[in-house]
Amino acid sequence: MHTLTDEDLQRAPEKLLADARRGELSMVTAQGVPLMLAVPLVNGSPSQAALVDIAAMLYDHGEISLGRAARIAGMAYSDMLDELGRRDIATIRLAPGELERELANFGG
């Protein structure tokens, strides 16, 4: 996924179109905050690669569950786990202090 600032978009909108023609997602940010996600379409629908990118991004940001990410991506649960691993996205997430509690319970 390519990231453009709102200034980049105003200065060179053709970059957004070039990304779309290559089938790449583009995130537009304003002052570092995501503002817009441009999703390329193939025959009027997002490509499989775009759906996987969207699902991984939403999962990584904690917006959706792993099961929902797999459904969005059109993948089996185990395949989505593998894909997240390839992207270095953690699938086991502990709340602050949870690891210490688990280790204390394990050792005690």
N, C-alpha and C positions, 0 to 999 in steps of 0.2 A: 504494500500500500504506500502510495506517495502522499506526502503532506505538503500542502501549499498554505501560505498565509493569505489573509484577505488582500493584503497589498500585492502579493504575487499574482493573485487571480485578477486583480484590477489592471496590473501592469502587463500581464501576458496570459490572457484567457485561453490562448491556443494550447498551453501546457495541459490544461484540464481535458481538452478535447483529444490531445495526443495520448494521454493516459487511457482515456476511454477506448480509443481505437486499438490500443495494445491490450485491452481487456483488464486493465489495472484499476483497482479502487483508488479514489483520491479523497483525502480528508482535507477540508478547508478549516483553518483555525483563525480566530481573531484574538489577539493578545494571549496566545497560547492555549485558548479554550476551544475545543472542537465546536464548529459551527454548522458544518454540512458534510455529508458523506455522499460522494458521487459514485454511483454504481453503474458500470457498463452493462449494456444489454446485448444479448444475442437473440435475434429473432423475437424481440419484444420482451424477453425474460432475462433475469440475471444469470450469468454463466455459473457453472458449478464451482469454479475457482472463486468467484466473487462471493457466492453463498458461504463457502468454507471460510473465507477471510472475514466476512461479517460475523459469522457464528463464533469464530475464535476471538475476535475483538470484543464482542459483547460478553462472552464468557470471561475473558481476561479482566474486563472492567467490573465483573460481578453483577452484571445486569440480568443474566440468565443462568439457568442450571446447565449442567453437563448434558443431561437428557434433551433439554430444549435446543442446545447447541447442535447436538447430533441430528435432531429432526430438521433444523434450519439448513444444515449442511447437506442433508440427504444421505447421511452416513450411518452405519451401525455404531452403537455406543462405543464398542472397543476400537473401531477405526478412528472415531473422534478423539479418544484418549491418546492413540498413537500420534494423530496429527497435532494435538496440543503439545505432546512431548517433543515432536520435531521442531515446534516453534518456541520451545523453552517456556511454556506456560504451565505453571504449577496447577495440578489437579487436586492436591491435598492441601487444604488451607486451614490453618489453625488460628483461632482467635488469640489476641494478646494474652499471654500467661498460660494458655492451654498446654503448650509443650511442657512447661515446667511442672504443671499439675500431673500430666500424664507420666512424666519421668519420675516424679515423687511417688505416684501410685505404683509404678512398675517396680521401683526399688524398695518399697516399704511393705 
